[in-house]
Amino acid sequence: MPTYDTDIDDTDLTGKLVKIRPTYTNVPSGVFMCTGGFGCKVGSSGKVFGKHLVTGETTFTRRHWIEGWASKEDEALAAHWANVPLAKLNL
C-alpha cells in the first residue's frame, strides 16, 4: 500500500491530482483531478470541484476528505479501473 504525501495544506489544489480517502468515496482508486472551488484555496475547508479519473464524473469533494497527493501508482490504478491507457486519462 502506498504512503501518501499529506502536506496539501499550503498548496492551491487547482489542476492537481489528489487521492480521496476511501471512507468518502466509492470510486475505485479515489484519484480526483481538482478544477476549482473555494476548497482549492490554501487554508480553506470548503468544496473542491473536479473529476474522478476512473468514472469521468464531474462532482465535488471536501478538502478534509483528501488523503494526499495521488501517486504514480494511483494514476496507473485509475487507468486500470477506467480500462483506458494512462495517456488517455487527460492528466
C-alpha positions as CSV (number, residue, x, y, z in Angstrom):
1,M,0.0,0.0,0.0
2,P,1.5,3.4,-1.0
3,T,2.2,6.1,1.5
4,Y,0.8,9.5,0.7
5,D,2.3,12.9,1.0
6,T,-0.4,14.6,3.0
7,D,1.2,18.0,3.0
8,I,-1.5,19.7,0.9
9,D,-2.3,22.5,3.4
10,D,0.0,25.1,1.9
11,T,-0.9,24.4,-1.8
12,D,-3.7,25.6,-4.1
13,L,-5.2,22.4,-5.4
14,T,-6.4,23.7,-8.7
15,G,-5.2,21.5,-11.5
16,K,-3.7,18.9,-9.1
17,L,-4.3,15.2,-8.7
18,V,-5.2,14.1,-5.3
19,K,-6.3,10.9,-3.5
20,I,-9.6,10.9,-1.7
21,R,-9.9,8.9,1.5
22,P,-11.7,5.6,0.8
23,T,-14.2,6.4,3.6
24,Y,-15.5,9.3,1.5
25,T,-15.8,7.7,-2.0
26,N,-17.0,4.5,-3.6
27,V,-14.9,5.2,-6.7
28,P,-12.1,2.7,-7.2
29,S,-8.6,4.3,-6.7
30,G,-10.1,7.6,-5.4
31,V,-7.9,9.7,-7.8
32,F,-9.5,13.1,-8.3
33,M,-8.5,16.0,-10.6
34,C,-9.2,19.3,-8.8
35,T,-10.6,22.0,-11.0
36,G,-11.7,24.7,-8.7
37,G,-13.9,25.8,-5.8
38,F,-13.3,27.5,-2.5
39,G,-11.8,24.3,-1.1
40,C,-8.9,24.6,-3.5
41,K,-7.6,27.7,-1.8
42,V,-4.8,27.5,0.8
43,G,-6.1,27.2,4.3
44,S,-9.7,26.5,3.3
45,S,-12.0,23.7,4.2
46,G,-14.7,24.1,1.6
47,K,-15.8,22.1,-1.5
48,V,-13.2,21.2,-4.1
49,F,-14.8,20.7,-7.6
50,G,-13.3,18.3,-10.1
51,K,-13.5,15.0,-11.8
52,H,-13.0,11.4,-10.8
53,L,-10.5,9.9,-13.2
54,V,-12.0,6.4,-13.1
55,T,-15.6,7.3,-13.9
56,G,-15.2,10.7,-15.6
57,E,-17.8,12.0,-13.2
58,T,-17.7,15.8,-12.5
59,T,-18.5,16.4,-8.9
60,F,-17.1,17.7,-5.7
61,T,-15.2,16.6,-2.7
62,R,-14.3,18.4,0.5
63,R,-10.7,19.4,1.3
64,H,-10.7,17.4,4.5
65,W,-11.7,14.3,2.7
66,I,-8.4,14.3,0.7
67,E,-5.8,11.9,1.9
68,G,-2.9,13.5,0.0
69,W,-1.3,13.8,-3.4
70,A,-2.1,11.0,-5.9
71,S,1.0,8.9,-6.6
72,K,2.0,7.4,-10.0
73,E,0.7,4.1,-8.7
74,D,-2.7,5.7,-8.0
75,E,-2.7,7.1,-11.6
76,A,-1.9,3.7,-13.0
77,L,-4.6,2.1,-10.9
78,A,-7.1,4.7,-12.1
79,A,-6.2,3.9,-15.7
80,H,-6.7,0.1,-15.0
81,W,-10.1,0.7,-13.4
82,A,-11.2,3.0,-16.2
83,N,-10.0,0.4,-18.7
84,V,-8.1,3.0,-20.7
85,P,-4.5,3.7,-21.3
86,L,-2.9,6.1,-18.8
87,A,-2.2,8.6,-21.5
88,K,-5.9,8.9,-22.3
89,L,-6.9,10.0,-18.7
90,N,-6.3,13.7,-19.6
91,L,-3.9,14.3,-16.8
